[in-house]
Amino acid sequence: MLLKPTFNLSPSMLKTLITHKKNPSFLLNWSPWRSRSLKPLNPITRRPSQHLSTAAAAVPHDRSAPVRKGRPHNSTERDESQMGLKAERRARRNSPSGTLLSKLCSCSRDNDTKEALRLYEEALINDVPLNVEHYNKLLYLCSSSTTDLDLERGFEIYKRMESKVVPNEATFTTMARLAAAKEDPEMAFNLVKRMKEECGISPKLRSYVPALSGFCKKEMADKAYEVDAYMIQNGVAAEEVELAMLLGVSSHSGRVDKVYEMLHRLRAMVRQVSEDTATLIEDWFSSDRATGVGQVNWDVEKVREAILERGGGWHGQGWFGNGKWQVMRTKMDARGVCQSCGEKLVSIDLDPLETENFASSLSNLACQRETRADFLRFQEWLQKHGPFDAVVDGANVGYLKNYFDFNQLKYAVNSARKLSPSNRLPLVILHSGRVRGQHTGNPRNKTALQQWNESGALYVTPQGSNDDWYWLYAAISSKCLLVTNDEMRDHLFELLGTNFFPRWKEKHQVRLSLTSNGLQFHMPPPYSIVIQESERGRWHIPTVCRDDLETNRQWVCAQPDHVTVLP
């Protein structure tokens, strides 16, 4: 249905219009028509619309006012500027160079190397200007090909490119892949070093992978360690895939000290390993190379001191035990006791200073992403009313049934209160839309909100904000439990970029599930779900599990046959 334009005329004026609708001369000379501003009414609010163009027209332009250079100062100039930019982009897109890039993108999507090379030859004949994007598309397709001819064409294109345009990180990375495809990891590594040392371009993790992978496949352990050392020197951290490569080459070459190092780097970086990495670890412990690698006698007190100094869960004193390893898949009971060897896993403490530093970095990031004044106001409020024993993510808890259930939220708040040693209400974080929503019309819900607010246990985040920043900062700064089923895996949490966050989450997140008896709380486990090395030389390696509430996590348990402990 189309809405007719409506104007802000009074009833008496409308009556006059209707009466004289057949007298055009009266209407044209009617003084209210000439003098009154006929602004269209918003059909929803029935108030005059405040369009930018209307407001701009109402204010005469002061030609004496200073004009900011380089930026249009009125809507007409702004529109002309935008139209100019659009026309310029369209011209670039429709130019021979732009058309070629579009076709190369299609070839890349379709993995059509043959057509891309034909387009390249045609462009050379027609003198079409090529930029770094064109060359990178061509090099990527050549590096993805399985034919030697295409690989050679890739090197030819790169040689021509060097004299025409300046390469970037993507260029060097793709060339490293080409070198690795030719089974030349040395060339791949030299390209990475040239990128850094001659061109001043910082390589990414992906830039190192072709060289590292190539050396590992050829079982050139020392060269693989050289790449690893160069990565560390340039501040690039290996992730699980790269650490698994290094673990594999170390195992195959019998470098027991390096196997030990890689297991601890997996512990620090990854915590829980994928199925492929778990199999690789099992293969190491089951191999003849792992037999008899450990110390026969060791000082338990010295080892305990090392474990205490490192916060628990590992000692770093080398392999313990002798003989073949007993390796099996197992599970942990609710107390963290291994159902295979009977070892009880420990809960690894968090460094208080690390917690404070993380809270500070989280605050800085939130102030950048949110309205700074709003988040600073929240911090002041939290300083006045906190710290709390628990924080409840109101939106997440209320939505457990796929619709917002205020009664469910109230139940969770009361349950969280019972966890408090002082029976204090938890802090409830709710978005402003939830406080003004339909659920607050219920008198009981209104009473609950009022009680939380008067107790200093309710904070309403402002319109347009992301409440994740608020409940996460409140829980971390209060060093308390966080009641939420949010897995905290999205881009917001990726911005935090630290391995501290998963460790904190493991020890503080309280999750919920709906059962026939109502809402059930699942407290943080009494042990840390991370690779652990015991004082008796036993290893426990957790595998990745999507949801511990639905699936029992599998662990790799490895223990030496013969253990002798000095008193």
C-alpha positions as semicolon CSV with decimal commas, in nm:
position;residue;x (nm);y (nm);z (nm)
1;M;0,000;0,000;0,000
2;L;0,134;0,344;-0,097
3;L;0,121;0,621;0,162
4;K;-0,004;0,957;0,040
5;P;0,209;1,258;0,133
6;T;0,072;1,421;0,447
7;F;0,146;1,780;0,560
8;N;0,137;1,943;0,902
9;L;-0,187;2,136;0,847
10;S;-0,434;2,207;1,124
11;P;-0,795;2,075;1,100
12;S;-0,925;2,425;1,025
13;M;-0,679;2,467;0,737
14;L;-0,779;2,129;0,594
15;K;-1,147;2,232;0,613
16;T;-1,069;2,553;0,421
17;L;-0,885;2,356;0,153
18;I;-1,174;2,116;0,108
19;T;-1,427;2,401;0,089
20;H;-1,231;2,589;-0,181
21;K;-1,092;2,287;-0,367
22;K;-1,270;2,401;-0,688
23;N;-1,131;2,757;-0,665
24;P;-0,763;2,743;-0,777
25;S;-0,711;3,122;-0,761
26;F;-0,811;3,126;-0,393
27;L;-0,573;2,843;-0,312
28;L;-0,282;3,006;-0,492
29;N;-0,330;3,338;-0,309
30;W;-0,417;3,187;0,031
31;S;-0,168;3,342;0,279
32;P;-0,116;3,034;0,502
33;W;-0,022;2,835;0,191
34;R;0,247;3,091;0,101
35;S;0,384;3,155;0,450
36;R;0,347;2,822;0,629
37;S;0,625;2,568;0,598
38;L;0,462;2,255;0,458
39;K;0,694;1,988;0,591
40;P;0,588;1,630;0,519
41;L;0,470;1,438;0,825
42;N;0,630;1,110;0,923
43;P;0,347;0,856;0,863
44;I;0,441;0,671;1,184
45;T;0,511;0,948;1,437
46;R;0,280;1,209;1,274
47;R;0,551;1,469;1,334
48;P;0,725;1,688;1,073
49;S;1,012;1,501;0,906
50;Q;1,357;1,651;0,964
51;H;1,529;1,564;0,642
52;L;1,884;1,683;0,597
53;S;1,795;1,852;0,275
54;T;1,504;2,037;0,443
55;A;1,723;2,155;0,729
56;A;1,995;2,265;0,489
57;A;1,749;2,460;0,277
58;A;1,616;2,640;0,585
59;V;1,958;2,780;0,677
60;P;2,105;3,034;0,433
61;H;2,464;2,966;0,338
62;D;2,714;3,208;0,487
63;R;2,961;3,270;0,203
64;S;3,201;3,438;0,444
65;A;3,231;3,124;0,657
66;P;3,558;2,933;0,618
67;V;3,545;2,629;0,396
68;R;3,749;2,320;0,486
69;K;3,983;2,241;0,203
70;G;3,962;1,909;0,030
71;R;3,613;1,827;0,159
72;P;3,277;1,940;0,015
73;H;3,096;2,177;0,254
74;N;2,739;2,130;0,136
75;S;2,522;1,846;0,012
76;T;2,549;1,946;-0,355
77;E;2,927;1,945;-0,355
78;R;2,930;1,624;-0,152
79;D;2,701;1,455;-0,404
80;E;2,916;1,578;-0,693
81;S;3,229;1,451;-0,519
82;Q;3,073;1,109;-0,459
83;M;2,954;1,093;-0,819
84;G;3,306;1,179;-0,933
85;L;3,455;0,900;-0,723
86;K;3,198;0,652;-0,852
87;A;3,270;0,754;-1,210
88;E;3,643;0,718;-1,149
89;R;3,598;0,369;-0,998
90;R;3,371;0,271;-1,287
91;A;3,628;0,392;-1,538
92;R;3,903;0,189;-1,368
93;R;3,680;-0,117;-1,353
94;N;3,591;-0,090;-1,723
95;S;3,947;-0,016;-1,839
96;P;4,145;-0,294;-2,012
97;S;4,346;-0,340;-1,691
98;G;4,033;-0,358;-1,473
99;T;3,860;-0,597;-1,711
100;L;4,164;-0,824;-1,708
101;L;4,175;-0,827;-1,326
102;S;3,806;-0,920;-1,312
103;K;3,863;-1,210;-1,552
104;L;4,168;-1,330;-1,355
105;C;3,958;-1,326;-1,036
106;S;3,706;-1,552;-1,210
107;C;3,990;-1,784;-1,317
108;S;4,113;-1,794;-0,957
109;R;3,765;-1,888;-0,832
110;D;3,734;-2,159;-1,097
111;N;4,100;-2,270;-1,060
112;D;4,138;-2,224;-1,436
113;T;4,513;-2,179;-1,483
114;K;4,502;-2,241;-1,858
115;E;4,257;-1,955;-1,925
116;A;4,447;-1,721;-1,692
117;L;4,773;-1,781;-1,883
118;R;4,593;-1,723;-2,214
119;L;4,460;-1,390;-2,081
120;Y;4,812;-1,300;-1,968
121;E;4,960;-1,364;-2,313
122;E;4,681;-1,163;-2,473
123;A;4,747;-0,873;-2,234
124;L;5,117;-0,871;-2,324
125;I;5,033;-0,855;-2,694
126;N;4,789;-0,567;-2,639
127;D;5,021;-0,378;-2,399
128;V;4,764;-0,388;-2,116
129;P;4,922;-0,237;-1,800
130;L;4,968;-0,500;-1,527
131;N;4,991;-0,423;-1,155
132;V;5,087;-0,634;-0,854
133;E;4,731;-0,771;-0,822
134;H;4,739;-0,913;-1,174
135;Y;5,074;-1,080;-1,115
136;N;4,970;-1,221;-0,775
137;K;4,658;-1,381;-0,926
138;L;4,868;-1,544;-1,198
139;L;5,135;-1,663;-0,954
140;Y;4,872;-1,807;-0,718
141;L;4,715;-2,010;-1,000
142;C;5,054;-2,138;-1,115
143;S;5,148;-2,238;-0,758
144;S;4,819;-2,429;-0,725
145;S;4,876;-2,626;-1,045
146;T;5,000;-2,983;-1,049
147;T;5,189;-2,961;-1,380
148;D;5,559;-2,879;-1,407
149;L;5,488;-2,655;-1,709
150;D;5,260;-2,427;-1,506
151;L;5,515;-2,412;-1,225
152;E;5,783;-2,302;-1,474
153;R;5,547;-2,041;-1,618
154;G;5,506;-1,908;-1,266
155;F;5,879;-1,846;-1,234
156;E;5,884;-1,681;-1,580
157;I;5,601;-1,447;-1,481
158;Y;5,778;-1,359;-1,155
159;K;6,101;-1,278;-1,343
160;R;5,913;-1,039;-1,571
161;M;5,726;-0,894;-1,273
162;E;6,048;-0,802;-1,089
163;S;6,137;-0,545;-1,355
164;K;5,786;-0,400;-1,375
165;V;5,624;-0,368;-1,030
166;V;5,720;-0,384;-0,662
167;P;5,629;-0,723;-0,505
168;N;5,442;-0,742;-0,176
169;E;5,399;-1,003;0,099
170;A;5,146;-1,201;-0,104
171;T;5,392;-1,213;-0,397
172;F;5,677;-1,357;-0,189
173;T;5,446;-1,601;-0,009
174;T;5,308;-1,731;-0,340
175;M;5,660;-1,765;-0,480
176;A;5,759;-1,961;-0,169
177;R;5,470;-2,196;-0,245
178;L;5,592;-2,230;-0,602
179;A;5,938;-2,319;-0,473
180;A;5,792;-2,574;-0,231
181;A;5,584;-2,724;-0,515
182;K;5,915;-2,775;-0,700
183;E;6,042;-2,946;-0,384
184;D;6,293;-2,670;-0,323
185;P;6,237;-2,559;0,041
186;E;6,577;-2,384;0,043
187;M;6,456;-2,144;-0,226
188;A;6,130;-2,095;-0,034
189;F;6,324;-2,002;0,281
190;N;6,555;-1,766;0,088
191;L;6,252;-1,586;-0,053
192;V;6,119;-1,530;0,298
193;K;6,455;-1,398;0,417
194;R;6,477;-1,169;0,113
195;M;6,128;-1,039;0,185
196;K;6,236;-0,942;0,537
197;E;6,599;-0,840;0,496
198;E;6,605;-0,676;0,152
199;C;6,250;-0,547;0,105
200;G;6,161;-0,468;0,465
201;I;5,834;-0,662;0,443
202;S;5,733;-0,853;0,755
203;P;5,653;-1,215;0,665
204;K;5,334;-1,369;0,802
205;L;5,301;-1,721;0,939
206;R;5,178;-1,839;0,598
207;S;5,501;-1,711;0,441
208;Y;5,712;-1,958;0,643
209;V;5,491;-2,265;0,598
210;P;5,619;-2,370;0,247
211;A;5,982;-2,379;0,364
212;L;5,902;-2,542;0,698
213;S;5,674;-2,800;0,539
214;G;5,927;-2,876;0,266
215;F;6,214;-2,935;0,510
216;C;5,994;-3,153;0,734
217;K;5,880;-3,366;0,439
218;K;6,243;-3,421;0,341
219;E;6,320;-3,497;0,709
220;M;6,581;-3,219;0,713
221;A;6,535;-3,156;1,084
222;D;6,813;-2,902;1,133
223;K;6,688;-2,686;0,845
224;A;6,336;-2,706;0,985
225;Y;6,466;-2,586;1,323
226;E;6,644;-2,301;1,143
227;V;6,315;-2,185;0,991
228;D;6,151;-2,215;1,333
229;A;6,426;-2,006;1,494
230;Y;6,391;-1,739;1,223
231;M;6,016;-1,725;1,291
232;I;6,073;-1,677;1,663
233;Q;6,339;-1,413;1,594
234;N;6,086;-1,215;1,387
235;G;5,801;-1,249;1,637
236;V;5,594;-1,505;1,442
237;A;5,447;-1,780;1,663
238;A;5,400;-2,131;1,527
239;E;5,050;-2,272;1,570
240;E;4,936;-2,633;1,605
241;V;4,992;-2,734;1,240
242;E;5,350;-2,600;1,239
243;L;5,430;-2,744;1,581
244;A;5,295;-3,081;1,468
245;M;5,531;-3,069;1,166
246;L;5,825;-3,001;1,397
247;L;5,710;-3,274;1,636
248;G;5,688;-3,522;1,347
249;V;6,033;-3,448;1,205
250;S;6,182;-3,458;1,557
251;S;6,021;-3,795;1,625
252;H;6,133;-3,949;1,295
253;S;6,490;-3,827;1,338
254;G;6,507;-3,946;1,701
255;R;6,562;-3,594;1,843
256;V;6,413;-3,673;2,184
257;D;6,503;-3,332;2,327
258;K;6,312;-3,159;2,047
259;V;6,011;-3,388;2,091
260;Y;6,005;-3,283;2,457
261;E;6,031;-2,916;2,357
262;M;5,748;-2,940;2,102
263;L;5,516;-3,111;2,350
264;H;5,567;-2,821;2,590
265;R;5,516;-2,565;2,315
266;L;5,189;-2,738;2,229
267;R;5,098;-2,720;2,598
268;A;5,164;-2,345;2,608
269;M;5,019;-2,250;2,268
270;V;4,743;-2,499;2,187
271;R;4,645;-2,661;2,521
272;Q;4,412;-2,919;2,355
273;V;4,524;-3,095;2,038
274;S;4,344;-3,208;1,724
275;E;4,291;-3,575;1,644
276;D;4,579;-3,571;1,391
277;T;4,822;-3,427;1,646
278;A;4,701;-3,672;1,912
279;T;4,774;-3,962;1,675
280;L;5,121;-3,820;1,608
281;I;5,190;-3,803;1,984
282;E;5,064;-4,160;2,033
283;D;5,295;-4,277;1,753
284;W;5,593;-4,116;1,927
285;F;5,526;-4,273;2,268
286;S;5,461;-4,612;2,105
287;S;5,780;-4,608;1,895
288;D;6,110;-4,778;1,977
289;R;6,276;-4,435;1,968
290;A;6,084;-4,335;2,282
291;T;6,193;-4,644;2,475
292;G;6,441;-4,573;2,749
293;V;6,469;-4,198;2,686
294;G;6,395;-4,092;3,043
295;Q;6,593;-4,062;3,364
296;V;6,584;-4,372;3,584
297;N;6,629;-4,187;3,914
298;W;6,530;-3,831;3,998
299;D;6,478;-3,610;4,301
300;V;6,105;-3,577;4,365
301;E;6,143;-3,274;4,593
302;K;6,338;-3,088;4,328
303;V;6,071;-3,174;4,071
304;R;5,791;-3,061;4,305
305;E;5,966;-2,729;4,356
306;A;5,989;-2,685;3,979
307;I;5,617;-2,764;3,939
308;L;5,526;-2,515;4,213
309;E;5,748;-2,248;4,060
310;R;5,577;-2,289;3,721
311;G;5,225;-2,269;3,861
312;G;5,147;-2,643;3,844
313;G;5,089;-2,901;3,572
314;W;5,447;-2,938;3,442
315;H;5,807;-2,937;3,559
316;G;6,021;-2,905;3,244
317;Q;6,298;-3,128;3,386
318;G;6,305;-3,370;3,092
319;W;6,182;-3,725;3,036
320;F;6,131;-3,947;3,342
321;G;6,104;-4,327;3,354
322;N;6,252;-4,611;3,154
323;G;6,133;-4,889;2,925
324;K;5,841;-4,887;2,687
325;W;5,555;-4,644;2,737
326;Q;5,201;-4,758;2,805
327;V;4,985;-4,548;2,575
328;M;4,606;-4,548;2,568
329;R;4,300;-4,330;2,518
330;T;4,118;-4,248;2,839
331;K;3,874;-4,011;3,010
332;M;3,872;-3,808;3,330
333;D;3,610;-3,836;3,601
334;A;3,442;-3,531;3,755
335;R;3,734;-3,484;3,997
336;G;3,997;-3,497;3,722
337;V;4,124;-3,849;3,798
338;C;4,253;-4,043;3,496
339;Q;4,047;-4,360;3,450
340;S;4,353;-4,535;3,309
341;C;4,647;-4,466;3,543
342;G;4,470;-4,309;3,844
343;E;4,672;-3,984;3,825
344;K;4,479;-3,679;3,948
345;L;4,518;-3,377;3,723
346;V;4,581;-3,037;3,880
347;S;4,425;-2,696;3,842
348;I;4,689;-2,456;3,715
349;D;4,685;-2,115;3,879
350;L;4,660;-1,789;3,686
351;D;4,923;-1,524;3,743
352;P;4,752;-1,223;3,919
353;L;4,972;-0,978;3,729
354;E;4,877;-1,144;3,400
355;T;4,510;-1,107;3,496
356;E;4,553;-0,735;3,567
357;N;4,738;-0,679;3,240
358;F;4,468;-0,862;3,049
359;A;4,193;-0,655;3,214
360;S;4,382;-0,339;3,117
361;S;4,423;-0,444;2,754
362;L;4,055;-0,546;2,740
363;S;3,957;-0,202;2,873
364;N;4,168;-0,025;2,609
365;L;4,020;-0,236;2,331
366;A;3,664;-0,182;2,455
367;C;3,716;0,196;2,464
368;Q;3,824;0,179;2,098
369;R;3,531;-0,037;1,988
370;E;3,258;0,115;2,207
371;T;3,167;0,477;2,279
372;R;3,454;0,569;2,509
373;A;3,244;0,781;2,746
374;D;2,989;0,498;2,790
375;F;3,253;0,240;2,882
376;L;3,440;0,475;3,115
377;R;3,108;0,547;3,289
378;F;3,061;0,171;3,334
379;Q;3,410;0,135;3,482
380;E;3,335;0,410;3,734
381;W;3,005;0,240;3,824
382;L;3,182;-0,095;3,863
383;Q;3,446;0,058;4,088
384;K;3,170;0,196;4,310
385;H;2,948;-0,115;4,328
386;G;3,198;-0,401;4,274
387;P;3,369;-0,635;4,297
388;F;3,111;-0,913;4,253
389;D;3,118;-1,286;4,320
390;A;2,951;-1,361;3,985
391;V;2,844;-1,186;3,665
392;V;2,541;-1,300;3,462
393;D;2,523;-1,245;3,086
394;G;2,152;-1,159;3,092
395;A;2,080;-1,183;2,720
396;N;2,252;-1,520;2,675
397;V;2,095;-1,679;2,985
398;G;1,747;-1,547;2,897
399;Y;1,771;-1,694;2,545
400;L;1,850;-2,056;2,635
401;K;1,510;-2,164;2,499
402;N;1,562;-1,971;2,171
403;Y;1,330;-1,699;2,300
404;F;1,383;-1,457;2,585
405;D;1,250;-1,605;2,910
406;F;1,266;-1,355;3,196
407;N;1,169;-1,620;3,453
408;Q;1,467;-1,826;3,343
409;L;1,693;-1,527;3,394
410;K;1,552;-1,469;3,743
411;Y;1,609;-1,834;3,832
412;A;1,970;-1,815;3,712
413;V;2,031;-1,497;3,913
414;N;1,894;-1,658;4,231
415;S;2,102;-1,973;4,169
416;A;2,416;-1,765;4,116
417;R;2,341;-1,583;4,442
418;K;2,355;-1,914;4,629
419;L;2,711;-1,963;4,501
420;S;2,822;-1,643;4,674
421;P;2,989;-1,692;5,015
422;S;2,809;-1,378;5,135
423;N;2,479;-1,457;4,958
424;R;2,527;-1,148;4,743
425;L;2,337;-1,090;4,421
426;P;2,544;-1,136;4,106
427;L;2,590;-0,848;3,864
428;V;2,331;-0,876;3,585
429;I;2,430;-0,717;3,252
430;L;2,131;-0,641;3,031
431;H;2,100;-0,439;2,713
432;S;1,871;-0,135;2,731
433;G;1,635;-0,300;2,481
434;R;1,569;-0,585;2,726
435;V;1,487;-0,348;3,013
436;R;1,233;-0,162;2,802
437;G;1,102;-0,473;2,628
438;Q;0,764;-0,641;2,658
439;H;0,879;-0,864;2,947
440;T;0,919;-0,565;3,179
441;G;0,545;-0,500;3,158
442;N;0,495;-0,796;3,392
443;P;0,474;-0,660;3,750
444;R;0,691;-0,943;3,888
445;N;0,960;-0,881;3,629
446;K;0,944;-0,510;3,701
447;T;0,986;-0,582;4,071
448;A;1,289;-0,804;4,006
449;L;1,455;-0,537;3,791
450;Q;1,387;-0,274;4,055
451;Q;1,531;-0,497;4,330
452;W;1,846;-0,569;4,128
453;N;1,886;-0,202;4,047
454;E;1,841;-0,085;4,407
455;S;2,091;-0,348;4,523
456;G;2,352;-0,219;4,276
457;A;2,339;-0,552;4,091
458;L;2,200;-0,440;3,753
459;Y;2,381;-0,254;3,480
460;V;2,195;-0,160;3,163
461;T;2,423;-0,117;2,861
462;P;2,341;0,180;2,635
463;Q;2,166;0,162;2,300
464;G;2,401;0,063;2,018
465;S;2,660;-0,097;2,247
466;N;2,788;-0,455;2,249
467;D;2,716;-0,592;2,596
468;D;2,986;-0,861;2,555
469;W;3,254;-0,605;2,641
470;Y;3,071;-0,513;2,962
471;W;3,008;-0,857;3,114
472;L;3,353;-0,984;3,015
473;Y;3,534;-0,685;3,167
474;A;3,321;-0,702;3,482
475;A;3,399;-1,072;3,536
476;I;3,773;-1,037;3,469
477;S;3,822;-0,724;3,680
478;S;3,617;-0,878;3,967
479;K;3,809;-1,210;3,934
480;C;3,474;-1,387;3,966
481;L;3,253;-1,647;3,799
482;L;3,085;-1,568;3,465
483;V;2,745;-1,727;3,402
484;T;2,698;-1,764;3,025
485;N;2,677;-2,023;2,750
486;D;2,853;-1,790;2,508
487;E;3,147;-1,985;2,365
488;M;3,332;-1,657;2,306
489;R;3,468;-1,767;1,971
490;D;3,363;-1,479;1,745
491;H;3,577;-1,199;1,604
492;L;3,538;-0,987;1,916
493;F;3,724;-1,241;2,128
494;E;3,976;-1,308;1,851
495;L;4,076;-0,942;1,887
496;L;4,207;-1,024;2,234
497;G;4,487;-1,222;2,068
498;T;4,633;-1,393;2,374
499;N;4,650;-1,745;2,516
500;F;4,554;-1,608;2,858
501;F;4,186;-1,578;2,764
502;P;4,109;-1,952;2,715
503;R;4,285;-2,026;3,044
504;W;4,079;-1,763;3,225
505;K;3,755;-1,883;3,060
506;E;3,820;-2,243;3,165
507;K;3,851;-2,147;3,532
508;H;3,566;-1,892;3,551
509;Q;3,289;-1,977;3,306
510;V;2,972;-2,135;3,452
511;R;2,761;-2,293;3,178
512;L;2,396;-2,392;3,188
513;S;2,174;-2,663;3,044
514;L;1,801;-2,725;3,046
515;T;1,698;-3,053;3,211
516;S;1,367;-3,209;3,313
517;N;1,436;-3,069;3,660
518;G;1,491;-2,716;3,531
519;L;1,804;-2,510;3,483
520;Q;2,130;-2,685;3,575
521;F;2,461;-2,510;3,647
522;H;2,788;-2,664;3,526
523;M;3,074;-2,529;3,732
524;P;3,430;-2,491;3,596
525;P;3,622;-2,821;3,615
526;P;3,843;-2,869;3,925
527;Y;4,139;-2,938;3,694
528;S;4,295;-2,766;3,393
529;I;4,215;-2,907;3,049
530;V;4,568;-2,874;2,915
531;I;4,865;-3,100;2,844
532;Q;5,000;-3,201;3,186
533;E;5,332;-3,357;3,288
534;S;5,335;-3,515;3,634
535;E;5,616;-3,556;3,886
536;R;5,609;-3,931;3,813
537;G;5,684;-3,880;3,442
538;R;5,330;-3,939;3,318
539;W;5,178;-3,735;3,035
540;H;4,811;-3,652;2,977
541;I;4,716;-3,485;2,649
542;P;4,356;-3,361;2,598
543;T;4,198;-3,369;2,253
544;V;3,973;-3,101;2,114
545;C;3,608;-3,149;2,208
546;R;3,332;-2,920;2,082
547;D;3,117;-2,943;2,396
548;D;3,214;-3,115;2,720
549;L;2,850;-3,110;2,835
550;E;2,745;-3,339;2,548
551;T;3,059;-3,546;2,479
552;N;3,320;-3,687;2,715
553;R;3,659;-3,553;2,614
554;Q;3,923;-3,807;2,517
555;W;4,274;-3,787;2,660
556;V;4,598;-3,956;2,559
557;C;4,756;-4,113;2,868
558;A;5,127;-4,209;2,843
559;Q;5,321;-4,357;3,135
560;P;5,663;-4,523;3,147
561;D;5,685;-4,888;3,252
562;H;5,959;-4,851;3,512
563;V;5,967;-4,562;3,756
564;T;6,223;-4,526;4,035
565;V;6,191;-4,229;4,268
566;L;6,465;-4,104;4,501
567;P;6,343;-4,041;4,857
